[in-house]
């Protein structure tokens, strides 16, 4: 049986668990829901579902008018209940968790939030329960949450420095001054049952009731330090920030499915290196000479590569120093090249630097080709999913070229070739457009070609009357899926193209703006996703 505790303000019939965030609220709510029938038989009902969640979101976003309306609906539900005690658990009632938006204070409206709820729920004599967690530990947990879903901060130091005057004593002291008889602070503990046990004590339980099921407690979802470091580098270095949710979910999915006994991708065999000398192509004699000189031979090159059995995951978790200086030397000596790469990749992972170093060896003919090649392929087999989003697009292309030259099967070499030429021809075209002074996102004035072709046999096309761009992307993606090691690099390149200004986006945006669509080519958007025309000024979106 429930025996309600004796409070100074009288017997409460409403207990509001107000969080805060990152103090085990999910576990508390899960166990309350799982034991709803048991608690109801003891005279305690728990409110959960869409309405409390909406009310919490309105409070944390400071939409107080909506919050008052939603809280009033909750109050009506409580008034119609015959149970002596109601428990309402909603951490968003504390306010917006730091790091979600641009706030500089911790729960600045906490007093106001409680005052609103105290008035609306007055006849139920509400009490509020708040779990106090160590300040630094709590901020670190908020920071980890920020890294998972936001991109403003990439170090805990800058995150913590953004808080103005954070002190639980100050924050909670103000609340207790205003609500001395109805606001109660509990010490947070990591044991999942602690929170729900303390919360139920306000309903008179001295311990969890017999038969109380604790299996609904949330498992620890804290990100391991290595994953946090990767998220930090993504926040700092991602070429296209709006792709960060994709990158982070990809890393989390890869970590969730990784096992020690995961099947190993067959390595195949190495191609000849350096490539066999080619003949002279008639009419391309000068270019043939250049092609023959593409790979230079170097003897007694310094070995800057790590041991072949090095712990790659550990290298991926460690970052290069941010203060690396550009060496005053050329690239001929690999020791100088290693320093140059440390400068260009400063702040990124040691694994990214090691991959770039492997590529530098594999652009030459040295006594270390086999060691560099084995390490390069091992990196992409074992850590590719963790690495692909960290590289700039320039380095994606360099990796694709390395698979073209050193791929261990036909699919890897084909993927490398497709990606290398796809990217470089786009760079050439976009570079020419920039030289002409045309903005990368400028759409076309009309759908028809405006100049004569300078290359017989290269068909001109009308905007909205070709599937050339779509088929190019679809073919590239289909080949990317032929190999699980090299393929993700080409997939990442296509993903970045999709979300950048280029010939592909200009085609789609111009089609949408002009309404250009020829019979038979209606569904030939460059990534097979229809683009909507821009909203006219003053028109509702």
C-alpha positions in Angstrom: 0.0 0.0 0.0 1.1 3.5 -0.7 1.7 5.7 2.3 2.2 9.3 1.2 5.1 11.1 2.9 4.4 14.0 5.2 5.4 17.3 3.5 5.4 20.8 5.1 2.9 22.0 2.5 0.5 19.2 3.1 -0.1 15.8 1.4 0.9 16.0 -2.3 -1.1 14.2 -4.9 1.2 15.1 -7.8 5.0 14.4 -7.9 6.8 16.0 -10.8 10.2 14.6 -11.7 11.7 17.6 -13.4 15.0 15.9 -14.5 17.4 17.4 -15.3 18.7 15.9 -18.6 21.5 13.4 -18.4 20.5 12.1 -14.9 18.9 8.8 -15.8 15.5 10.1 -16.7 15.0 7.5 -19.5 15.6 4.7 -17.1 13.2 6.2 -14.5 10.5 6.7 -17.1 11.0 3.2 -18.6 10.6 1.5 -15.2 7.6 3.6 -14.2 5.9 2.6 -17.4 6.8 -1.0 -17.1 5.4 -1.2 -13.6 2.4 1.0 -14.2 -0.1 -1.8 -13.2 1.8 -2.6 -10.0 2.0 1.0 -9.0 -1.7 1.6 -9.8 -2.6 -1.2 -7.5 -0.7 0.7 -4.8 -2.5 4.0 -5.5 0.0 5.6 -7.8 -0.5 6.4 -11.5 2.1 7.6 -13.9 1.5 9.9 -16.8 3.4 9.4 -20.0 2.8 9.6 -23.7 2.4 12.3 -26.3 0.8 15.0 -24.2 3.5 15.2 -21.5 6.2 15.0 -24.2 4.6 17.9 -26.1 4.2 19.9 -23.0 7.9 19.4 -22.2 9.0 20.4 -25.7 6.9 23.6 -25.4 8.5 24.4 -22.0 12.1 23.8 -23.1 11.6 25.9 -26.3 10.0 28.7 -24.1 6.7 28.6 -26.0 4.9 29.3 -22.7 1.5 30.0 -24.2 1.4 26.6 -25.8 3.0 25.1 -22.6 0.2 26.5 -20.4 -2.5 25.0 -22.7 -0.9 21.6 -22.8 -0.2 21.6 -19.0 -3.9 22.5 -18.4 -4.9 19.4 -20.4 -2.6 17.3 -18.2 -4.2 18.9 -15.1 -7.6 17.9 -16.4 -6.4 14.3 -16.7 -5.1 14.3 -13.2 -8.3 15.8 -11.8 -10.3 13.0 -13.4 -8.0 10.3 -11.9 -9.2 8.5 -8.8 -5.6 7.5 -7.7 -4.3 9.3 -4.6 -0.9 10.1 -6.2 0.2 10.9 -9.8 3.8 10.9 -11.0 4.8 13.0 -14.0 8.3 12.5 -15.2 9.6 14.9 -17.9 13.1 16.3 -18.0 12.3 19.0 -20.5 10.3 20.7 -17.8 13.7 21.9 -16.5 14.3 23.8 -19.7 16.5 23.4 -22.8 19.5 21.2 -22.3 22.7 23.2 -22.7 24.3 22.7 -26.1 21.1 22.3 -28.1 20.8 25.9 -29.0 22.8 29.1 -28.6 22.0 29.6 -24.9 24.8 30.7 -22.6 23.1 29.8 -19.3 22.0 26.5 -17.7 18.2 26.3 -17.3 17.7 30.1 -17.1 13.9 29.8 -16.9 13.8 27.0 -14.3 12.1 29.3 -11.7 9.5 30.5 -14.2 8.8 26.9 -15.4 8.1 25.7 -11.9 6.0 28.8 -11.1 3.8 28.1 -14.2 3.4 24.4 -13.2 2.7 25.3 -9.6 -0.1 27.6 -10.5 -1.7 25.2 -13.1 -1.4 22.2 -10.8 -2.1 24.1 -7.5 -5.0 22.0 -6.3 -2.9 18.8 -6.5 -0.2 20.3 -4.2 2.6 19.4 -6.5 6.2 18.7 -5.4 9.2 18.8 -7.8 12.1 16.4 -7.7 15.4 17.4 -9.2 18.5 15.1 -9.4 21.8 17.0 -8.9 24.8 15.6 -10.7 28.4 16.6 -10.3 28.8 19.8 -12.4 31.8 18.7 -14.5 30.4 15.2 -15.0 27.0 16.6 -16.0 28.6 19.1 -18.5 30.7 16.3 -20.0 27.5 14.2 -20.5 25.8 17.2 -22.1 28.8 17.7 -24.4 28.7 14.1 -25.5 25.0 14.6 -26.4 25.9 17.8 -28.3 28.6 15.9 -30.3 26.1 13.3 -31.3 23.4 15.6 -32.6 25.0 19.1 -33.1 28.1 20.6 -34.6 28.8 23.9 -33.0 31.5 22.6 -30.6 34.4 20.3 -31.2 36.1 20.3 -27.8 34.9 20.1 -24.2 36.9 23.1 -23.3 35.1 25.4 -25.7 31.8 23.9 -24.8 32.3 24.5 -21.0 33.7 28.0 -21.6 30.5 28.9 -23.4 28.6 28.6 -20.1 28.2 31.7 -18.1 28.5 31.3 -14.3 27.4 27.7 -14.0 26.8 26.7 -10.4 24.1 24.3 -9.1 24.2 26.2 -5.8 23.2 29.4 -7.5 20.6 27.8 -9.9 19.0 25.6 -7.3 19.3 28.1 -4.5 17.1 30.5 -6.4 14.5 27.8 -6.9 14.5 26.8 -3.3 14.1 30.4 -2.2 10.9 30.6 -4.3 9.6 27.2 -3.5 11.0 26.1 -0.1 8.2 23.6 0.6 7.8 22.0 -2.8 11.2 21.8 -4.5 13.4 18.9 -3.5 16.9 18.1 -4.6 18.3 14.5 -4.7 21.9 13.4 -5.3 22.3 11.6 -8.7 23.8 8.2 -8.7 24.7 6.0 -11.7 22.9 2.9 -10.3 19.7 2.7 -12.5 17.4 1.8 -9.6 18.5 4.7 -7.4 16.5 7.4 -9.3 13.2 5.5 -9.4 13.7 4.4 -5.8 14.2 8.0 -4.6 11.3 9.3 -6.7 8.9 6.7 -5.3 10.0 7.7 -1.8 8.0 10.9 -2.3 4.9 8.7 -2.7 5.7 7.0 0.6 7.6 3.9 -0.6 10.6 3.1 1.7 11.9 0.7 -1.0 10.8 -0.6 -4.4 7.6 -2.5 -4.0 7.8 -6.3 -4.1 7.6 -7.5 -7.7 8.9 -4.2 -9.2 10.5 -5.0 -12.5 13.8 -3.1 -13.2 14.5 -4.7 -16.6 13.4 -1.6 -18.4 16.3 0.5 -17.2 18.1 2.1 -20.1 21.4 0.6 -21.0 24.4 2.9 -20.8 24.4 4.8 -24.1 27.4 6.9 -23.4 29.7 7.2 -26.3 33.2 5.7 -25.8 36.1 8.2 -25.8 37.3 7.0 -29.2 33.9 7.7 -30.8 33.8 11.1 -29.1 37.2 12.0 -30.6 36.0 11.0 -34.0 32.8 13.1 -33.6 34.9 16.0 -32.5 37.1 15.8 -35.7 34.0 15.5 -37.8 32.5 18.6 -36.3 35.7 20.4 -36.9 36.7 19.2 -40.4 33.6 18.0 -42.2 33.6 19.5 -45.7 29.7 19.6 -45.7 28.3 20.2 -42.2 24.8 19.2 -43.1 26.1 15.7 -43.8 27.2 15.3 -40.2 24.1 13.4 -39.1 24.8 10.9 -41.9 28.4 10.5 -40.9 27.7 10.1 -37.2 24.9 7.5 -37.7 27.2 5.6 -40.0 29.9 5.4 -37.4 27.4 4.4 -34.7 25.9 1.7 -36.9 29.4 0.4 -37.8 30.4 0.2 -34.1 27.1 -1.5 -33.2 27.6 -4.3 -35.8 31.4 -4.7 -35.4 32.5 -8.1 -34.0 35.9 -9.6 -33.5 34.8 -12.5 -35.8 33.6 -10.3 -38.6 34.3 -11.8 -42.0 37.6 -10.5 -43.6 37.3 -9.2 -47.1 39.5 -11.2 -49.5 42.6 -9.3 -50.3 43.1 -10.4 -53.8 46.5 -9.8 -55.4 48.7 -6.8 -56.0 49.0 -5.3 -59.5 52.4 -4.7 -61.1 54.2 -1.6 -59.7 55.4 0.5 -61.3 53.2 0.0 -64.3 54.7 -1.7 -67.3 56.3 0.8 -69.7 53.8 1.7 -72.4 54.5 2.5 -76.0 54.1 5.8 -77.8 50.5 6.5 -78.8 50.5 8.0 -82.3 49.6 11.6 -82.2 50.1 11.7 -78.4 53.8 11.4 -78.4 54.5 14.2 -75.9 51.7 13.0 -73.5 53.1 9.4 -73.8 56.4 10.7 -72.5 54.7 12.4 -69.6 52.8 9.2 -68.9 56.0 7.1 -68.9 57.5 9.5 -66.3 54.5 9.4 -64.0 56.1 7.1 -61.4 59.6 7.9 -60.3 62.1 5.4 -58.9 63.6 6.2 -55.5 66.2 4.1 -53.7 67.0 3.9 -50.0 63.9 5.9 -49.0 63.5 6.5 -45.2 60.9 4.3 -43.6 58.4 6.6 -41.8 55.6 4.0 -41.7 54.4 2.3 -38.5 54.7 -1.3 -37.8 52.4 -3.4 -40.0 50.6 -4.8 -36.9 50.0 -1.3 -35.4 46.7 -0.8 -33.5 44.7 1.1 -36.2 41.7 1.8 -33.9 44.0 3.5 -31.4 45.5 5.6 -34.2 42.1 6.6 -35.3 41.2 7.8 -31.8 44.3 10.0 -31.4 44.6 13.4 -33.0 47.6 15.1 -34.5 48.8 18.3 -32.8 47.1 21.5 -33.9 50.4 23.5 -33.8 52.3 21.6 -36.5 54.5 24.0 -38.7 55.0 23.8 -42.4 58.6 22.5 -43.0 60.9 24.7 -45.0 61.8 21.8 -47.3 60.6 20.0 -50.4 58.9 16.6 -50.8 61.8 14.6 -52.2 62.9 13.3 -48.8 60.1 11.2 -47.2 61.0 12.6 -43.8 60.2 16.1 -45.0 57.1 14.8 -46.8 55.9 13.3 -43.5 56.3 16.7 -41.8 54.4 18.4 -44.6 51.6 15.9 -44.2 51.5 16.5 -40.5 51.0 20.2 -41.2 48.3 19.7 -43.8 46.4 17.2 -41.6 47.0 18.9 -38.3 44.3 18.2 -35.8 43.0 15.2 -37.7 43.6 11.6 -36.7 46.9 9.8 -36.7 45.2 7.3 -38.9 44.4 9.9 -41.6 48.1 11.0 -41.5 49.3 7.4 -41.8 46.9 6.8 -44.8 48.3 9.9 -46.5 51.8 8.8 -45.8 51.0 5.4 -47.4 49.7 7.2 -50.5 52.9 9.3 -50.7 55.0 6.1 -50.8 52.7 4.5 -53.3 53.0 7.4 -55.7 56.7 6.4 -56.0 58.6 3.2 -56.8 60.6 2.5 -53.6 61.7 -0.5 -51.6 58.8 0.1 -49.3 56.0 -0.4 -51.8 54.8 -3.7 -50.4 54.8 -2.4 -46.8 52.9 0.8 -47.7 50.4 -1.1 -49.9 49.7 -3.7 -47.2 49.1 -1.0 -44.6 47.0 1.1 -46.9 44.7 -1.9 -47.7 44.5 -2.9 -44.0 43.5 0.6 -43.0 40.6 0.7 -45.5 39.5 -2.9 -44.7 39.4 -2.4 -41.0 38.8 1.3 -40.4 37.4 2.6 -43.6 33.9 3.4 -42.2 35.6 5.4 -39.4 37.9 7.3 -41.8 36.0 8.1 -44.9 34.1 11.2 -43.6 37.2 12.6 -42.0 39.1 13.2 -45.2 38.7 16.3 -47.2 37.4 15.8 -50.7 41.0 16.3 -52.0 42.1 13.4 -50.0 39.2 11.2 -51.0 40.3 11.7 -54.6 43.9 10.8 -53.7 42.6 7.6 -52.0 40.6 6.7 -55.1 43.7 7.2 -57.3 45.6 4.9 -55.0 42.9 2.2 -55.5 43.2 2.8 -59.2 46.9 2.1 -59.1 47.1 -0.4 -56.3 43.7 -2.1 -56.0 43.8 -5.8 -55.3 41.0 -6.8 -57.5 39.3 -5.5 -60.6 36.4 -3.9 -58.7 38.7 -1.8 -56.5 40.7 -0.6 -59.6 37.5 0.1 -61.5 36.1 2.1 -58.5 39.3 4.0 -58.2 39.3 4.9 -61.9 35.7 5.9 -62.0 36.0 8.1 -58.9 39.3 9.6 -59.9 38.2 10.7 -63.4 34.7 11.7 -62.2 36.1 14.0 -59.6 38.9 15.5 -61.6 36.8 16.2 -64.7 34.3 18.0 -62.4 37.2 20.0 -60.9 38.3 20.9 -64.4 34.8 22.0 -65.4 34.1 23.9 -62.2 37.6 25.5 -62.4 36.8 26.8 -65.9 33.5 28.2 -64.7 35.2 30.1 -61.9 37.8 31.5 -64.4 34.8 32.7 -66.5 33.5 34.5 -63.4 30.3 32.5 -63.1 29.1 31.7 -59.6 29.0 28.0 -58.7 25.3 28.2 -57.8 24.2 30.4 -60.7 21.4 28.7 -62.6 20.9 28.9 -66.4 19.0 31.6 -68.2 17.3 29.2 -70.5 17.0 25.5 -71.4 18.7 25.6 -74.8 22.5 25.5 -75.6 23.7 29.0 -76.5 27.0 28.2 -78.3 28.2 25.9 -81.1 29.9 22.7 -80.1 33.7 22.7 -80.5 33.9 18.9 -80.4 32.1 16.9 -83.1 30.3 13.9 -81.7 29.9 15.3 -78.2 26.1 15.6 -78.3 24.6 18.8 -77.0 21.5 18.5 -74.9 18.5 20.5 -73.9 17.9 21.2 -70.2 15.3 18.7 -69.0 15.8 16.6 -72.1 18.7 14.2 -71.1 19.4 11.4 -68.7 23.2 11.9 -69.1 23.8 13.3 -65.6 21.5 10.9 -63.9 23.0 7.8 -65.6 26.5 9.0 -64.9 25.7 9.1 -61.1 23.7 5.9 -61.1 26.5 4.0 -63.0 29.1 5.3 -60.6 27.0 4.2 -57.5 26.3 0.8 -59.0 30.1 0.1 -59.4 30.8 1.6 -55.9 28.7 -1.2 -54.5 30.9 -3.9 -56.0 33.6 -3.7 -53.3 33.1 -3.0 -49.6 36.6 -1.6 -49.2 37.0 0.9 -51.9 33.3 1.4 -52.6 32.5 3.6 -49.6 35.0 6.2 -50.8 33.2 6.6 -54.1 29.8 6.6 -52.3 31.1 9.4 -50.0 32.2 11.4 -53.0 28.8 11.1 -54.6 27.2 12.1 -51.4 29.2 15.3 -51.2 28.5 16.0 -54.9 24.8 15.7 -54.2 25.0 18.3 -51.4 27.3 20.8 -53.1 27.0 23.4 -55.8 28.1 21.9 -59.1 27.0 21.1 -62.6 24.6 18.5 -61.1 22.9 20.9 -58.7 22.7 23.6 -61.3 21.0 21.3 -63.7 18.3 20.3 -61.2 17.8 23.9 -59.8 17.6 25.3 -63.3 15.1 22.6 -64.4 13.0 23.4 -61.3 13.1 27.2 -61.8 12.3 27.0 -65.6 9.9 24.1 -65.4 12.1 22.4 -68.1 11.0 18.8 -68.7 10.9 17.0 -72.1 8.8 14.0 -72.8 10.5 10.8 -71.7 12.9 12.7 -69.4 10.5 13.8 -66.6 12.2 11.8 -63.9 15.8 12.3 -64.8 16.9 14.5 -61.9 20.6 14.0 -61.4 20.3 12.0 -58.2 16.8 10.7 -59.0 15.2 13.0 -56.5 12.9 15.7 -57.7 13.9 19.3 -56.8 11.2 21.8 -56.1 11.3 25.2 -57.7 12.4 28.1 -55.4 9.7 29.8 -53.3 8.9 33.2 -54.7 9.5 36.2 -52.4 6.6 36.7 -50.0 5.1 33.3 -50.8 4.5 30.9 -48.0 6.8 27.9 -48.0 
